[in-house]
């Protein structure tokens, strides 16, 4: 079936940050075959740009990414070499800090919002992330944020994150 509104990946570079936006809102930003194929090339282009210090992946609308577009699984899975594996390998080997900004989660967890903002700002200035990332990981564990998020998901209820700033 021909999709009149195929999904796409949009790249925007501003203030040392490369924003990759998954844009397929009609399918909750599910990744079609074309989108999967674009990931290694986009990340290669970004990694070769000395002005870029961090990569942020985000989605259009209310969803970050629903995964693979099941209507194109025949195309995604038919190749000798998996196009999803190539995209995932490109993400794993990207030499820049890479952050997935899942607004449906981060928009509700104030600790995650605060931590993400600080880490993106540090990366954009070319500063080390390791110490602050450990700090936020420790705060998250101590606050119960992760346990609440998982519990809410499993119980299919809105989360009541304990972190208040």
Secondary structure, DSSP 8 states (H G I E B T S, - for coil): ---TT--EEEEEEETTEEEEEEE-GGGTT-B-HHHHHHHHHHHHHHHT-TT--EEEEEESTT-S--SB-GGGHHHHHSSSS-HHHHHHHHHHH-SSEEEEE-HHHHTT-HHHHHHHHHHHHHHHTT---HHHHHHHHHHHHHHTHHHHHHHHHHHTS--------
